[in-house]
Amino acid sequence: MLEDLLNWADRHETLLWWLGAASAAALVVTLVAVAVIIVRMPADYFVDRRHHHLARFRERPALTLALTIARNVLGLAFLVAGIAMLVLPGQGLLTIFVALVLLDFPGKLRLEQSLIRRKGVRRPMNWIRRKAGKPPLVIAEGRGPAR
């Protein structure tokens, strides 16, 4: 079994090199993209659910629809990348969390608030925001204590 795997790796050395390079590139791109999204997120995102960033487009329903579709496609791409980064180099869990923020689905608010109350999620996000000179995320009061 191990010998077969080593033989396969020898025959596909170029493919493995390209996969490694793509994985390293994905690591860099997602680290930058996740940081940008976290920094640009309003501090009250998890409290104020009016999503004021789309409110200005209410007079333009076609633009609103296009932005919603684009945000969901981007969220889906982040979700796939985050799942891949669970086994490849990268910030898999943080990328999945950002994907969930971007996607629209039933129960999203409850899931987001449950995740952001966890110190292991909130602490790195607030660290990124602090480095960018942004205020920490405001957490809505909810069920159970913040962990």
PyRosetta script that sets phi, psi and omega in degrees:
from pyrosetta import init, pose_from_sequence

init()
pose = pose_from_sequence("MLEDLLNWADRHETLLWWLGAASAAALVVTLVAVAVIIVRMPADYFVDRRHHHLARFRERPALTLALTIARNVLGLAFLVAGIAMLVLPGQGLLTIFVALVLLDFPGKLRLEQSLIRRKGVRRPMNWIRRKAGKPPLVIAEGRGPAR")
pose.set_psi(1, -51.6)
pose.set_omega(1, 179.2)
pose.set_phi(2, -64.5)
pose.set_psi(2, -38.4)
pose.set_omega(2, 179.2)
pose.set_phi(3, -64.3)
pose.set_psi(3, -39.3)
pose.set_omega(3, 177.4)
pose.set_phi(4, -63.7)
pose.set_psi(4, -41.4)
pose.set_omega(4, 179.5)
pose.set_phi(5, -64.6)
pose.set_psi(5, -42.8)
pose.set_omega(5, 178.1)
pose.set_phi(6, -65.2)
pose.set_psi(6, -39.4)
pose.set_omega(6, 176.7)
pose.set_phi(7, -63.5)
pose.set_psi(7, -42.4)
pose.set_omega(7, 178.5)
pose.set_phi(8, -62.2)
pose.set_psi(8, -42.8)
pose.set_omega(8, 179.8)
pose.set_phi(9, -63.5)
pose.set_psi(9, -38.7)
pose.set_omega(9, 177.3)
pose.set_phi(10, -64.1)
pose.set_psi(10, -39.9)
pose.set_omega(10, -178.8)
pose.set_phi(11, -72.9)
pose.set_psi(11, -24.4)
pose.set_omega(11, -175.6)
pose.set_phi(12, -117.9)
pose.set_psi(12, 37.5)
pose.set_omega(12, -176.4)
pose.set_phi(13, -60.5)
pose.set_psi(13, -41.0)
pose.set_omega(13, -179.8)
pose.set_phi(14, -64.4)
pose.set_psi(14, -44.0)
pose.set_omega(14, 178.3)
pose.set_phi(15, -59.8)
pose.set_psi(15, -44.3)
pose.set_omega(15, 179.8)
pose.set_phi(16, -64.6)
pose.set_psi(16, -36.8)
pose.set_omega(16, 177.6)
pose.set_phi(17, -63.9)
pose.set_psi(17, -45.4)
pose.set_omega(17, 179.9)
pose.set_phi(18, -64.8)
pose.set_psi(18, -38.2)
pose.set_omega(18, 176.4)
pose.set_phi(19, -63.7)
pose.set_psi(19, -40.2)
pose.set_omega(19, 177.5)
pose.set_phi(20, -64.9)
pose.set_psi(20, -42.5)
pose.set_omega(20, 178.4)
pose.set_phi(21, -65.2)
pose.set_psi(21, -41.8)
pose.set_omega(21, 178.8)
pose.set_phi(22, -64.5)
pose.set_psi(22, -37.6)
pose.set_omega(22, 178.7)
pose.set_phi(23, -66.0)
pose.set_psi(23, -41.8)
pose.set_omega(23, 177.9)
pose.set_phi(24, -65.8)
pose.set_psi(24, -41.0)
pose.set_omega(24, 177.8)
pose.set_phi(25, -63.6)
pose.set_psi(25, -41.8)
pose.set_omega(25, 178.6)
pose.set_phi(26, -62.3)
pose.set_psi(26, -37.4)
pose.set_omega(26, 177.7)
pose.set_phi(27, -59.8)
pose.set_psi(27, -49.2)
pose.set_omega(27, -178.2)
pose.set_phi(28, -65.6)
pose.set_psi(28, -47.3)
pose.set_omega(28, -177.7)
pose.set_phi(29, -62.5)
pose.set_psi(29, -44.6)
pose.set_omega(29, -178.5)
pose.set_phi(30, -70.3)
pose.set_psi(30, -35.6)
pose.set_omega(30, 176.9)
pose.set_phi(31, -60.4)
pose.set_psi(31, -43.5)
pose.set_omega(31, 179.6)
pose.set_phi(32, -68.4)
pose.set_psi(32, -48.1)
pose.set_omega(32, -177.0)
pose.set_phi(33, -63.2)
pose.set_psi(33, -43.1)
pose.set_omega(33, 179.6)
pose.set_phi(34, -63.4)
pose.set_psi(34, -42.7)
pose.set_omega(34, 179.3)
pose.set_phi(35, -62.7)
pose.set_psi(35, -41.7)
pose.set_omega(35, 179.8)
pose.set_phi(36, -63.5)
pose.set_psi(36, -44.0)
pose.set_omega(36, -179.8)
pose.set_phi(37, -64.2)
pose.set_psi(37, -43.9)
pose.set_omega(37, -179.3)
pose.set_phi(38, -64.1)
pose.set_psi(38, -40.9)
pose.set_omega(38, -179.4)
pose.set_phi(39, -68.4)
pose.set_psi(39, -39.1)
pose.set_omega(39, -177.6)
pose.set_phi(40, -78.4)
pose.set_psi(40, -14.8)
pose.set_omega(40, -180.0)
pose.set_phi(41, -65.7)
pose.set_psi(41, 131.2)
pose.set_omega(41, 176.9)
pose.set_phi(42, -61.1)
pose.set_psi(42, 143.3)
pose.set_omega(42, -178.7)
pose.set_phi(43, -58.8)
pose.set_psi(43, -30.5)
pose.set_omega(43, -179.0)
pose.set_phi(44, -95.3)
pose.set_psi(44, 19.8)
pose.set_omega(44, -177.2)
pose.set_phi(45, -53.9)
pose.set_psi(45, -39.7)
pose.set_omega(45, -175.8)
pose.set_phi(46, -85.7)
pose.set_psi(46, 1.3)
pose.set_omega(46, 177.7)
pose.set_phi(47, -114.5)
pose.set_psi(47, -49.2)
pose.set_omega(47, -176.5)
pose.set_phi(48, -89.7)
pose.set_psi(48, 104.0)
pose.set_omega(48, -175.6)
pose.set_phi(49, -93.7)
pose.set_psi(49, 12.8)
pose.set_omega(49, 178.9)
pose.set_phi(50, -75.2)
pose.set_psi(50, -12.8)
pose.set_omega(50, -177.9)
pose.set_phi(51, 47.3)
pose.set_psi(51, 62.0)
pose.set_omega(51, -176.6)
pose.set_phi(52, -58.8)
pose.set_psi(52, -17.3)
pose.set_omega(52, 179.0)
pose.set_phi(53, -68.7)
pose.set_psi(53, -19.2)
pose.set_omega(53, 175.5)
pose.set_phi(54, -104.7)
pose.set_psi(54, -10.7)
pose.set_omega(54, -175.9)
pose.set_phi(55, -61.4)
pose.set_psi(55, -33.5)
pose.set_omega(55, -178.1)
pose.set_phi(56, -69.3)
pose.set_psi(56, -11.4)
pose.set_omega(56, -179.3)
pose.set_phi(57, -101.3)
pose.set_psi(57, 11.8)
pose.set_omega(57, -177.7)
pose.set_phi(58, -62.9)
pose.set_psi(58, -28.4)
pose.set_omega(58, 178.3)
pose.set_phi(59, -75.1)
pose.set_psi(59, -12.7)
pose.set_omega(59, -177.9)
pose.set_phi(60, -121.9)
pose.set_psi(60, 80.8)
pose.set_omega(60, -176.5)
pose.set_phi(61, -61.2)
pose.set_psi(61, -33.2)
pose.set_omega(61, 179.4)
pose.set_phi(62, -65.6)
pose.set_psi(62, -41.0)
pose.set_omega(62, 177.9)
pose.set_phi(63, -66.7)
pose.set_psi(63, -40.0)
pose.set_omega(63, 177.7)
pose.set_phi(64, -61.6)
pose.set_psi(64, -44.8)
pose.set_omega(64, 178.3)
pose.set_phi(65, -62.2)
pose.set_psi(65, -44.1)
pose.set_omega(65, -179.8)
pose.set_phi(66, -62.7)
pose.set_psi(66, -42.7)
pose.set_omega(66, 178.5)
pose.set_phi(67, -66.4)
pose.set_psi(67, -38.8)
pose.set_omega(67, 178.4)
pose.set_phi(68, -64.1)
pose.set_psi(68, -44.1)
pose.set_omega(68, 178.5)
pose.set_phi(69, -64.0)
pose.set_psi(69, -45.2)
pose.set_omega(69, -179.9)
pose.set_phi(70, -61.1)
pose.set_psi(70, -42.7)
pose.set_omega(70, 179.6)
pose.set_phi(71, -63.7)
pose.set_psi(71, -40.3)
pose.set_omega(71, 179.5)
pose.set_phi(72, -70.3)
pose.set_psi(72, -36.2)
pose.set_omega(72, 176.3)
pose.set_phi(73, -65.8)
pose.set_psi(73, -44.0)
pose.set_omega(73, 176.7)
pose.set_phi(74, -61.7)
pose.set_psi(74, -42.7)
pose.set_omega(74, 178.1)
pose.set_phi(75, -61.5)
pose.set_psi(75, -40.3)
pose.set_omega(75, 178.0)
pose.set_phi(76, -65.0)
pose.set_psi(76, -40.4)
pose.set_omega(76, 177.9)
pose.set_phi(77, -62.9)
pose.set_psi(77, -42.5)
pose.set_omega(77, 177.5)
pose.set_phi(78, -64.6)
pose.set_psi(78, -38.3)
pose.set_omega(78, 179.5)
pose.set_phi(79, -63.0)
pose.set_psi(79, -46.8)
pose.set_omega(79, 178.8)
pose.set_phi(80, -62.7)
pose.set_psi(80, -44.4)
pose.set_omega(80, 179.0)
pose.set_phi(81, -63.8)
pose.set_psi(81, -40.6)
pose.set_omega(81, 179.8)
pose.set_phi(82, -64.7)
pose.set_psi(82, -40.9)
pose.set_omega(82, 177.6)
pose.set_phi(83, -64.2)
pose.set_psi(83, -42.2)
pose.set_omega(83, 177.9)
pose.set_phi(84, -62.4)
pose.set_psi(84, -37.4)
pose.set_omega(84, -178.3)
pose.set_phi(85, -73.8)
pose.set_psi(85, -5.4)
pose.set_omega(85, 172.8)
pose.set_phi(86, -68.2)
pose.set_psi(86, -26.1)
pose.set_omega(86, 178.3)
pose.set_phi(87, -115.0)
pose.set_psi(87, -16.4)
pose.set_omega(87, 177.4)
pose.set_phi(88, -104.4)
pose.set_psi(88, 167.7)
pose.set_omega(88, 177.3)
pose.set_phi(89, -62.8)
pose.set_psi(89, 138.3)
pose.set_omega(89, 177.6)
pose.set_phi(90, 145.5)
pose.set_psi(90, 174.7)
pose.set_omega(90, -179.4)
pose.set_phi(91, -91.7)
pose.set_psi(91, 70.9)
pose.set_omega(91, -173.9)
pose.set_phi(92, -56.7)
pose.set_psi(92, -53.8)
pose.set_omega(92, -176.2)
pose.set_phi(93, -66.4)
pose.set_psi(93, -40.5)
pose.set_omega(93, 179.3)
pose.set_phi(94, -66.4)
pose.set_psi(94, -38.2)
pose.set_omega(94, 177.9)
pose.set_phi(95, -67.1)
pose.set_psi(95, -39.7)
pose.set_omega(95, 176.6)
pose.set_phi(96, -63.1)
pose.set_psi(96, -40.5)
pose.set_omega(96, 179.2)
pose.set_phi(97, -62.4)
pose.set_psi(97, -44.8)
pose.set_omega(97, 177.9)
pose.set_phi(98, -62.3)
pose.set_psi(98, -38.5)
pose.set_omega(98, 177.4)
pose.set_phi(99, -60.7)
pose.set_psi(99, -42.4)
pose.set_omega(99, 179.6)
pose.set_phi(100, -64.9)
pose.set_psi(100, -33.3)
pose.set_omega(100, 176.9)
pose.set_phi(101, -65.9)
pose.set_psi(101, -38.4)
pose.set_omega(101, -177.4)
pose.set_phi(102, -76.3)
pose.set_psi(102, -34.7)
pose.set_omega(102, -175.3)
pose.set_phi(103, -76.4)
pose.set_psi(103, 151.6)
pose.set_omega(103, 173.4)
pose.set_phi(104, -106.9)
pose.set_psi(104, 124.1)
pose.set_omega(104, 176.7)
pose.set_phi(105, -159.5)
pose.set_psi(105, 157.2)
pose.set_omega(105, 180.0)
pose.set_phi(106, -62.8)
pose.set_psi(106, 138.6)
pose.set_omega(106, 179.1)
pose.set_phi(107, 82.1)
pose.set_psi(107, 9.3)
pose.set_omega(107, -177.0)
pose.set_phi(108, -60.8)
pose.set_psi(108, -46.7)
pose.set_omega(108, -177.6)
pose.set_phi(109, -58.4)
pose.set_psi(109, -47.8)
pose.set_omega(109, -178.8)
pose.set_phi(110, -62.7)
pose.set_psi(110, -41.7)
pose.set_omega(110, 178.6)
pose.set_phi(111, -64.8)
pose.set_psi(111, -46.4)
pose.set_omega(111, 179.0)
pose.set_phi(112, -58.6)
pose.set_psi(112, -46.7)
pose.set_omega(112, -178.1)
pose.set_phi(113, -66.2)
pose.set_psi(113, -36.2)
pose.set_omega(113, 176.9)
pose.set_phi(114, -64.2)
pose.set_psi(114, -42.0)
pose.set_omega(114, -179.5)
pose.set_phi(115, -71.0)
pose.set_psi(115, -42.8)
pose.set_omega(115, -174.8)
pose.set_phi(116, -70.9)
pose.set_psi(116, -19.6)
pose.set_omega(116, 176.9)
pose.set_phi(117, -73.8)
pose.set_psi(117, -15.4)
pose.set_omega(117, 179.9)
pose.set_phi(118, -79.9)
pose.set_psi(118, 127.8)
pose.set_omega(118, -178.0)
pose.set_phi(119, -59.1)
pose.set_psi(119, -35.1)
pose.set_omega(119, -178.9)
pose.set_phi(120, -65.2)
pose.set_psi(120, -19.4)
pose.set_omega(120, 176.4)
pose.set_phi(121, -98.5)
pose.set_psi(121, -47.2)
pose.set_omega(121, -175.0)
pose.set_phi(122, -66.9)
pose.set_psi(122, -42.0)
pose.set_omega(122, -175.7)
pose.set_phi(123, -59.6)
pose.set_psi(123, -51.0)
pose.set_omega(123, 179.5)
pose.set_phi(124, -65.8)
pose.set_psi(124, -33.3)
pose.set_omega(124, 178.3)
pose.set_phi(125, -65.9)
pose.set_psi(125, -43.6)
pose.set_omega(125, 178.9)
pose.set_phi(126, -69.7)
pose.set_psi(126, -30.0)
pose.set_omega(126, 176.4)
pose.set_phi(127, -64.0)
pose.set_psi(127, -45.0)
pose.set_omega(127, 178.3)
pose.set_phi(128, -61.7)
pose.set_psi(128, -44.1)
pose.set_omega(128, 179.9)
pose.set_phi(129, -64.2)
pose.set_psi(129, -41.2)
pose.set_omega(129, -180.0)
pose.set_phi(130, -62.5)
pose.set_psi(130, -41.7)
pose.set_omega(130, 179.5)
pose.set_phi(131, -63.7)
pose.set_psi(131, -27.4)
pose.set_omega(131, 179.9)
pose.set_phi(132, -92.4)
pose.set_psi(132, 2.8)
pose.set_omega(132, 179.5)
pose.set_phi(133, 77.0)
pose.set_psi(133, 23.2)
pose.set_omega(133, 179.5)
pose.set_phi(134, -102.1)
pose.set_psi(134, 153.1)
pose.set_omega(134, 178.3)
pose.set_phi(135, -71.3)
pose.set_psi(135, 157.5)
pose.set_omega(135, 178.8)
pose.set_phi(136, -66.5)
pose.set_psi(136, 159.4)
pose.set_omega(136, 178.4)
pose.set_phi(137, -67.8)
pose.set_psi(137, 138.8)
pose.set_omega(137, 176.9)
pose.set_phi(138, -89.3)
pose.set_psi(138, 131.2)
pose.set_omega(138, -177.8)
pose.set_phi(139, -106.0)
pose.set_psi(139, 129.8)
pose.set_omega(139, -179.8)
pose.set_phi(140, -71.1)
pose.set_psi(140, 145.2)
pose.set_omega(140, 173.1)
pose.set_phi(141, -66.1)
pose.set_psi(141, 138.8)
pose.set_omega(141, -177.3)
pose.set_phi(142, -154.5)
pose.set_psi(142, -161.3)
pose.set_omega(142, -179.9)
pose.set_phi(143, -71.9)
pose.set_psi(143, 129.7)
pose.set_omega(143, 175.0)
pose.set_phi(144, 73.9)
pose.set_psi(144, 163.4)
pose.set_omega(144, -179.6)
pose.set_phi(145, -74.1)
pose.set_psi(145, 157.1)
pose.set_omega(145, 174.4)
pose.set_phi(146, -70.5)
pose.set_psi(146, 137.2)
pose.set_omega(146, -179.8)
pose.set_phi(147, -105.6)
pose.dump_pdb("model.pdb")
